[in-house]
Amino acid sequence: MLESLTASGRLDADLQPTAYGEAFFTALGVDLASLRAGRRPLCKACLDWSVRRSHLAGSLGAAVLDRLYALGWARRVDGQRVVAFTETGARKFAEVFRLPVGP
């Protein structure tokens, strides 16, 4: 997802939201002003060793994940770090983030 956020122009090369990104995250229901007021970094990359790709970390990454849970698109698997998407949630996520829908 991190690559798609930069490729789509939602995040710049320094992983900060662009004007387009600000509008996108706001429309998703993320309050960027409150995230910026916090102590945690807004955006940073974090390497996920299991898939050998970086994901969006920082307060924005956490807020997006919380929003996915609130929308009912995904849920955390009890006792694990796994995030499971519903069928509808996977489709909606792919549409909103403009990602290819996987098997």
Secondary structure, 3 states (H helix, E strand, C coil): CHHHHHHCCCECCCCCECHHHHHHHHHHCCCHHHHHHCCCCCCEEEEECCCCEEEEEHHHHHHHHHHHHHCCCEEECCCCCCEEECHHHHHHHHHHHCCCCCC
